[in-house]
Structures are given as structure tokens and as C-alpha cells.
Amino acid sequence: MKYINESKINSLLKTEADEKDIDIILSKTKELKRLSLEESAKLLSVKNSDVLQKIYAAASYVKNTIYGKRVVLFIPMYISNFCANSCLYCGFASNNKVTLRKKLTFNEIKEQTKILLKRGHKRILMVAGEMASSKDNIDYYVGAVEAIYSAEYKGNKIKRVNVNVAPMDVESFKKLRRAGIGTYQIFQETYHEATYRKLHISGAKADPDNRLDAIDNAFKAGIDDVGIGPLLGLYNPKFEILALLMHIEHLEKTYSVGPHTISVPRIEPAPGSSYADKPEYPIADEDFKKIVAVLRLSVPYAGIIMSTRETAKLRDVLVNLGVSQISAESKVTPGGYEEDSVHNDKLDRQFSVNDQRTLNEITHSLLLQGFMPSFCAACYRKKRTGEHFMDLAKPGEIRRMCDINALITLKEYLEDFATPEVKELGYQLIEKHKAKLDNASISMLEKLFKNIDNGVRDEYV
């Protein structure tokens, strides 16, 4: 598999470190510096609970230094579960006879978007299965993105559409970029070649290098915001994390830019998949917490995404250990957001969802913990992407602008969608963070807040 040196990774998996080694590595992370593969391997080898607490504390420090107490909220929108690939762990597999298939029309996509806007959502991750025809794929993706951006509810519109879709050639990626997407996201699933070939039976996805090439093709097409990650549970998780970091080294060396986001989904049961019901490499919660913390320390500039695959309790813990983006009230099936009805997605979902809380409930939980829920998309719209974003994120300078934009979007949510209890908590948090700003920032924020009170929406710096 391209860029992935399995023999080197297997050698690193034998790495051990004493507490002194770990302290030296953690002192480096306090300077917001990237870790080497060897240093990351040492952190992954830690088992001692006291030393793990040091790693967790360092991860929290790095996250708060770069991203502050902000947690970005988004929602996935599945537009089609038709797929030409056969993957043993996925409910959308082409040979899965249990799954009910559906492909949303552009009008249905627009209506689904309106429903999400009514709930307060501003950021969507668009997800689709891979159709056999590459032309059909790109034409459908572009039309879907345009449909999402065209939806409106009382002056509110979707600010950012990220996409998680199949690999494409450079010309197709250029079309996707022109449609105005934010981040292009794709998961390698597993970086272990033998496991990859065993689990991906047929379809274009059966070629692991084609999957890896997707990120390179996106960069060549001018898409410089990308998201990557493994599906944890398919193979040894320590191997997967080191391979992921090796992939990131390739991106940094080749394009001078690493991933904007890293996702760490754990495999969950899926309809029609006996493999997903009993994964070969289940990961305990404590090991999962270590993985998240080590990723935060290894790639301090990247946003770490946590999906609703995880329980509410665990997600509330992980936002303290490095997670900076979380999904809310997710439905992992096309058309799952119907109004005034209960959608039974047991036979058309991709996997099981564990955190069932609404956006308002998750916002409430974040506020109680002192986190700032954010619906911001300013960097993408201000062209602070790729190298420009990295230049701001790596030294922690991005936080200054992000804090202001997060407060703006939080006030908009509180005014338009929040329950009275959440609104009260939200304004308490706003005042707390506002007091930490300099006079110029306070003056700017007060002007923008006054505009919101007068009905203006979607301003940012």
C-alpha cells in the first residue's frame, strides 16, 4: 500500500518507554510541536494509569491552547445508500440484501436541509455510497451540494457543506471544488493491506491504493482542506494510528499541508453484517481515550472529529481529551430527518448510532462543561484553508479569530433556536469569554451582537 511501510510500523509496535521518556515527549507537545512516529509509538505503548493521566492532561492543554474551549457542531446528511462496493462491515454493501435502498432527489435533499435549518444546524457533512459510474457520482454530488446551499429558513442557510464521498479523478474533484465544498473527507478504513483486501470484496473500493490516491487527487484539484481516518476495530488500532500518521507525513512532505480533520470512528453493528456485529479487534473505552489523546498530541493542528457512534457519556469525556468537532442528532440513512414522523432506519442505516441526543441537548451538555458550542465556517469562507490555515493553527494563532466567530454563531443559535435554559447558560458563557478579550475585540463583538439583535445573521471575521 502506497506511503505505508508496514515493516517499520511493526517494528515501532515493539517500542516501550519509561516515565522519563514520556515526560520528555510531553514537554515537546507543550510547545505545540508535531511528534515523530517513534514518539507517538512510545505514547501508544503506555499502560500505567498515572502516566496516562499525564498524557490526558497534555492533550487537554494542547487542544485548549490551539482551539480554546470551542467545540464545532455539525450533522451528517446521507443522500444515497446505493453502493457498487461490497465491504464486509458496511450496511450499504452492494451484496447486502437486507438494506432498503434509497437515493434522494435534489428536491428531497433541499427539504431535508430545511428541516435541519429549523433545528439550528449550519454545517452539514454530506455522505453517499459509491455508484458504478464515476460521471453519475460527480454529477449527483455537485447537484446535491447545490441543493443544500439553496435551502433557507427564516434567513438561515447552511454555511458549510463538507463531503464524505467516493474517490474521483482530478477533473471530477475540480467540479466538486467549484460547487463550494468545505472539507473533502475519506477514510482508508484500514491501512493494513492484507486486512483491507480481505474486507473489501468487490467494486472500485477493493483497490487500497485507489483509496489512498483520492486525497492526492483532491489536492491536485485545488481542494486543500481534507479529512482522513481509519475505521477502528478492523485491525490492530496501534498499527492503524501509526499508519495514519505515516499517511500524514506523506501529505505534509508532498503538499506542505496535513489533514484539516482526523476522524476516529469505531466499528458499530450494521444491518446484514455479521462481521460488524463481532469485530476482530474491539477497542476498550480506556484504549480509545488514549488513542484520541495521542492523536491530539501527535498532530496538534488538526481538528479531531467524534461521531454519534460513541455514547453520550464517552463523548462528553473525549471533548476534554482533544476532540474539537462532534456531530449531533445524526441519522445515518437517506431521508432520515423527516418532520413529524418517526423514521425507522433499522434496515437502511449504515451503522448503529449511540448518542441519540438532540442538538439542543448536546449544546446544553457542552455549556454545562464550560465549552463553547460553535457553528462557525468563517475560515473556509475567508480562504483560511490549506497552508494559510496551517500557518495560523500550528502556533495557536487561529484561536483569536475562532473565539470571536464562535461567540457570534452561539448568540445566533441562542436567539433563534435554544430553549430558555440553554439560552441562559449560553449567555453566561458568552459573558465569561467576552471578559477575556481585548478592548478592540470586545468593541467588534458588541457591534456584531447588536447587528444580531437587529435581525442580521451570518456575519463573521
PEHU-V865644 format. One record per helix or strand of 3 or more residues. SS is the DSSP state (helix for helix, strand for strand). FROM is the first residue (numbers start at 1). TO is the last residue. If there is no record, write none. Layout:
ss->SS from->FROM to->TO
ss->SS from->FROM to->TO
This chain:
ss->helix from->6 to->12
ss->helix from->19 to->29
ss->helix from->37 to->44
ss->helix from->49 to->67
ss->strand from->70 to->80
ss->helix from->106 to->119
ss->strand from->123 to->128
ss->helix from->134 to->150
ss->strand from->160 to->164
ss->helix from->170 to->178
ss->helix from->193 to->199
ss->strand from->200 to->202
ss->helix from->204 to->206
ss->helix from->208 to->220
ss->strand from->226 to->228
ss->helix from->237 to->255
ss->strand from->261 to->263
ss->helix from->274 to->277
ss->helix from->285 to->298
ss->strand from->303 to->306
ss->helix from->312 to->318
ss->strand from->325 to->327
ss->helix from->359 to->368
ss->strand from->372 to->374
ss->helix from->378 to->381
ss->helix from->386 to->393
ss->helix from->398 to->416
ss->helix from->420 to->434
ss->helix from->439 to->453
